[in-house]
């Protein structure tokens, strides 16, 4: 274990002592999590946070007093206990040399551990509990001396107080991270990933979190348990483990098509194997010898190939019944994909998938041949961009996926769980967007001109309505404004093309009843503006601004409304207010420029040149816009 430099030093520039103090603070934070939910929990009420803080200090003070009592009573056993406690707490801080905690609020504190490491210090928490017990025993003794005639109060009162303290700790954690009651999120996520794969498949997964729950489902619940020799089930191929010899052998034994014999015949490997067998140093097969001695290398273009990269290529070829050559395995990705991933050659005996959680770097070489099916990307011979199996993914999301406890307010969801749920909203968004593109083909619909002239048929209207419902379902899984804003833009395009204002308002009202949001109010305002109900439009746009005072889309819609109402005073008032927030002003201007709204751009630039007469660039831009606008009006 490397003790110096401290891992909190390099990227922060801290010297040794401050960097070590940051690690001490990490331990103290973990220590504070052991009794009451606050300060670990986010979003707890103020009274709970105050009571939790008081409770944590009370426990800590009682424990420290227990140390003092122990020292006074029995120094030898004190030093045994205390030194053990120090070694298991601050001693481990020195030895482990941890990075910053993932929950550290300071964005400059990097690098960070991949997960909270509070469990490393669990023995120190138990030892500290002994000190709390010693202190409570001391309180009982002192109380018995003080209450000579009523010692029963001490005999029963102190244990009762200790029981209440324990009970308070239990009660306070009912809705905290330690309570897993009714939490089926990981279970159902694993189910949903496995059910996304067809029978007789190999699924490449990324690491721990997208593999262990799936293994549980397979080997404990016997769901999609791999039996590739009978072309049933799903075999997981963890990319982190695929760099190891034992794991590659395990996959081959389970029936995954792997051939590391053919590519290495006639190479130096065969010579080394023969020598090893002859000398008695190796007793396995030639293929096992090759697997045992695989190591990272470079392809013919000089790109680094890890063992897992070589193994993926080998599996693809072996699944197609092709005996791979060493040239195949060392071939640059572009050549490999062009040669083998096509309808003439790629006819695998087993389905090959990449989990959506696999890092882009690992699946990027095959990206143009990956088709989304639920939570998995299937390697297919056809070539395309962002391909989605719409019927299968829609069926999975609406009929086969399980969503237990996701919307249960009593189930605690930490930041990792919240990020995981974001995968659901991303999947719904991807499906909805692909469905929408069947009618509105533009990949991006921020600019209304991309769909202004589309007149859908009845069947296309039905597709758009289904796409809108998919987007609405996706909104339920996230509170992230960026995602909600993107979905809102998609919904605005769909509802605008449908020109069915009643349906549009019904859809928006259904969302508003469960998830009132600035984006929904903005959309309702835009719909009412298109209907000519300008007072209603103003009411909802003002509601949107109250919920999100920094959203350029809302301000742009309001500016459009007041321009339509011929209210230059209100336009001027809003622009003046926006000018105090340069970021908002700039974002709104960029939005107007993106959609080609010259009128709004002119009004904004006029204000800038009035307030800042020395802004020459703004003046030049304004003159250019006015000149272009004048020419266009003459032509019309």
Number of C-alpha atoms within 10 A of each C-alpha: 6 10 11 10 13 22 22 25 21 13 11 13 10 14 13 14 11 14 20 21 13 20 24 16 15 22 21 14 16 21 19 22 16 17 22 25 25 24 16 18 16 12 8 15 9 9 9 14 19 14 14 22 17 13 19 21 14 13 19 19 14 20 22 16 18 24 21 15 18 21 15 10 11 10 13 11 12 17 13 10 18 19 13 15 19 14 15 19 22 17 13 16 21 17 13 16 18 22 20 23 24 16 14 13 8 8 7 9 17 18 17 16 13 10 10 14 17 16 10 15 18 15 14 19 18 13 18 22 17 15 23 22 15 20 22 20 17 17 15 20 16 12 19 17 12 12 13 10 9 12 16 13 15 20 15 11 14 19 15 13 12 14 12 12 16 12 11 15 18 15 12 16 16 16 18 21 14 11 14 13 12 12 17 16 19 17 16 20 22 23 21 21 21 28 21 23 25 18 20 21 25 25 23 27 24 20 16 11 12 20 19 14 17 27 19 16 18 21 12 10 11 12 17 23 21 22 17 19 12 9 14 16 23 25 25 23 23 20 21 14 16 21 19 17 18 13 16 22 17 11 17 13 12 14 15 24 21 23 22 23 18 14 18 17 16 9 10 9 16 17 11 14 21 13 12 15 15 11 10 9 10 15 13 11 11 21 21 18 21 20 20 14 11 18 15 13 14 13 17 13 10 10 12 13 17 15 20 22 19 23 21 19 21 23 23 24 24 20 21 16 16 17 16 21 18 15 12 20 21 21 18 18 20 10 11 17 18 9 13 19 22 15 11 9 14 21 18 19 15 22 19 25 27 26 25 21 17 18 14 11 8 16 20 12 14 18 18 19 22 25 24 24 27 29 25 26 27 26 23 22 20 14 17 13 10 13 21 21 15 18 11 13 23 19 12 18 21 11 9 14 18 18 16 15 17 20 10 12 9 15 20 20 20 14 11 10 13 15 14 17 19 20 17 22 24 18 21 26 25 21 27 27 24 20 24 25 17 13 20 23 14 14 11 15 20 17 18 17 12 16 18 12 9 13 14 16 11 10 10 17 20 13 20 27 21 15 25 27 16 23 25 23 18 25 24 18 20 19 14 12 14 10 16 23 18 15 23 20 18 22 28 23 23 23 22 19 20 21 16 12 16 10 13 21 16 11 19 21 16 12 17 16 9 9 13 15 19 27 26 25 24 28 26 27 28 26 25 20 20 15 13 12 13 18 14 16 25 21 15 22 26 19 18 26 20 11 15 15 14 17 18 22 22 26 23 19 20 26 22 18 23 18 16 13 12 11 12 14 11 16 19 16 10 16 18 16 10 20 16 10 11 10 13 18 21 15 16 25 19 14 18 21 14 12 14 14 14 16 14 19 19 20 16 24 19 17 16 19 17 11 12 12 12 11 12 11 10 18 18 13 14 21 15 13 17 15 11 12 14 12 11 10 8 7 6 6
